[in-house]
């Protein structure tokens, strides 16, 4: 298994009408036998998305498109190949390609395959059955640009508790109205 897996850097470039800088990112370990559909799910989970029923599409460096065809109801862009059947072995060292999640909010990612392959046992201590992130950085925006639970996009920001963490139950010493310690 030594040096048989791909290391793929994924940077979130834009989404929900805004370009992101600095770009948050994650680095993934992925077997060449994993599908693009599996990789898409790993990206979405690593970037904090919980509503995964949106369409997604990979656009490879040669212009090829990869997406789960069953999701498109026969409306997939011409020439799109099935993401469930297409394997990451199609990718080459240092290849760059795009991943777009949610065709309305257009969460666009730049993906870059590392120059050298990696050994998941060295990096992760195991060989997982799906692609997984093993490094990352940056603050992730909310999938729908909500800033708090119940944010409708136009609500005023809720007031912060007057005394720090006084609104929390006193489970930890620094939480609650009457701090312990």
C-alpha positions in Angstrom: 0.0 0.0 0.0 3.0 2.3 0.4 2.6 5.4 -1.7 -0.4 4.2 -3.7 -3.0 6.8 -2.5 -3.6 10.3 -3.8 -3.2 13.4 -1.7 -5.6 16.0 -2.9 -5.6 19.6 -1.8 -9.1 21.2 -1.9 -9.5 25.0 -1.5 -12.9 26.8 -1.2 -12.6 29.6 -3.7 -16.1 31.1 -3.7 -19.8 30.5 -2.9 -23.0 32.1 -2.1 -22.0 35.1 -4.2 -18.7 35.9 -2.5 -15.0 35.1 -3.2 -13.1 33.9 -0.2 -9.7 35.1 0.9 -7.8 33.6 2.5 -9.2 30.4 1.1 -10.1 27.7 3.6 -8.9 24.3 2.6 -8.5 20.7 3.4 -6.1 18.0 2.2 -7.6 14.6 1.5 -6.2 11.1 1.4 -8.0 9.1 -1.3 -7.5 5.7 -2.9 -7.3 5.7 -6.7 -10.2 3.1 -6.4 -12.5 5.6 -4.7 -15.2 7.1 -6.9 -15.7 10.8 -7.6 -19.1 10.5 -5.8 -17.3 9.3 -2.6 -14.8 12.2 -2.9 -17.7 14.7 -3.3 -19.3 13.4 -0.1 -16.0 13.7 1.8 -15.5 17.3 0.6 -19.0 18.3 1.5 -18.7 16.8 5.0 -15.2 18.3 5.6 -16.5 21.8 4.5 -19.4 21.6 7.0 -22.3 20.9 4.8 -25.2 19.0 6.2 -27.8 19.3 3.5 -26.2 17.2 0.9 -29.1 16.8 -1.6 -27.8 19.5 -3.9 -26.3 18.7 -7.3 -22.6 18.7 -7.6 -20.2 18.6 -10.5 -16.4 18.0 -11.0 -14.9 19.7 -14.0 -11.5 18.1 -14.9 -8.5 19.8 -16.5 -9.4 18.3 -19.9 -13.0 19.7 -19.6 -14.6 16.4 -18.7 -17.5 16.6 -16.3 -18.2 14.0 -13.6 -21.4 13.9 -11.5 -23.9 11.3 -10.2 -26.1 11.0 -13.3 -29.1 9.6 -11.4 -29.4 13.0 -9.6 -29.9 15.0 -12.8 -33.2 13.3 -14.1 -31.7 13.2 -17.6 -30.7 16.9 -17.5 -26.9 16.4 -16.8 -24.6 18.6 -18.9 -23.7 16.9 -22.2 -20.8 14.5 -21.9 -21.1 14.2 -18.2 -19.8 10.8 -16.9 -21.3 9.0 -13.8 -19.5 10.0 -10.6 -20.5 6.7 -9.0 -18.7 4.7 -11.6 -15.8 7.0 -12.4 -12.7 6.4 -10.2 -10.1 8.8 -8.9 -7.5 6.7 -10.8 -8.4 9.0 -13.7 -6.5 11.8 -12.1 -2.8 12.6 -12.7 -0.1 13.9 -10.5 -0.3 17.8 -10.1 -3.6 17.9 -12.0 -5.9 20.7 -11.1 -9.7 20.5 -11.4 -12.8 22.1 -10.0 -15.6 20.9 -7.8 -18.9 22.8 -7.6 -21.5 22.0 -4.9 -25.0 23.4 -5.1 -25.6 24.8 -8.6 -27.6 27.7 -7.1 -25.1 28.9 -4.5 -22.1 27.7 -6.6 -19.7 26.6 -3.8 -16.6 26.4 -6.1 -13.4 24.6 -5.1 -10.0 24.3 -6.6 -8.6 20.7 -6.3 -5.0 19.9 -6.8 -3.5 16.4 -6.9 -0.1 16.3 -5.1 3.0 15.6 -7.1 3.7 12.4 -5.1 1.4 9.7 -3.9 1.0 9.0 -0.1 0.8 6.1 2.2 -2.4 6.3 4.3 -0.8 4.1 7.0 1.9 6.7 7.5 -0.5 9.7 7.5 -3.6 8.2 9.1 -2.6 5.0 10.8 -5.1 3.1 8.6 -6.5 2.7 5.1 -10.1 4.1 5.4 -12.8 2.9 3.1 -13.6 6.4 1.8 -11.6 9.6 1.1 -10.9 11.5 4.3 -9.4 14.9 5.2 -6.1 14.7 7.1 -5.1 18.4 7.2 -6.9 21.7 7.0 -7.0 25.4 7.7 -9.3 28.4 7.6 -12.8 29.4 8.7 -15.6 27.7 6.9 -18.7 29.7 5.9 -22.1 28.4 6.6 -23.8 26.5 3.7 -26.6 29.1 3.6 -24.7 32.1 5.0 -26.6 31.9 8.3 -24.7 33.4 11.2 -26.8 31.8 14.0 -29.6 29.3 14.5 -32.8 30.9 13.2 -31.0 33.6 11.1 -33.2 34.4 8.1 -30.5 36.7 6.5 -32.1 39.9 7.5 -32.6 39.5 11.3 -30.6 41.7 13.7 -27.7 40.0 15.4 -28.8 38.6 18.8 -27.5 40.3 21.8 -24.5 38.7 23.5 -25.0 37.7 27.2 -24.0 40.6 29.4 -21.7 38.4 31.4 -19.7 36.2 29.0 -20.8 32.6 29.2 -23.5 33.1 31.8 -26.2 31.7 29.6 -24.7 28.2 29.6 -25.4 25.5 32.1 -22.6 25.2 34.7 -21.2 21.9 33.2 -17.7 23.3 32.9 -16.1 25.5 35.5 -16.0 28.6 33.3 -19.7 28.3 32.2 -22.8 29.5 33.8 -24.0 32.3 36.0 -22.0 31.2 39.0 -18.6 30.1 37.9 -16.9 27.4 39.8 -13.3 27.4 40.6 
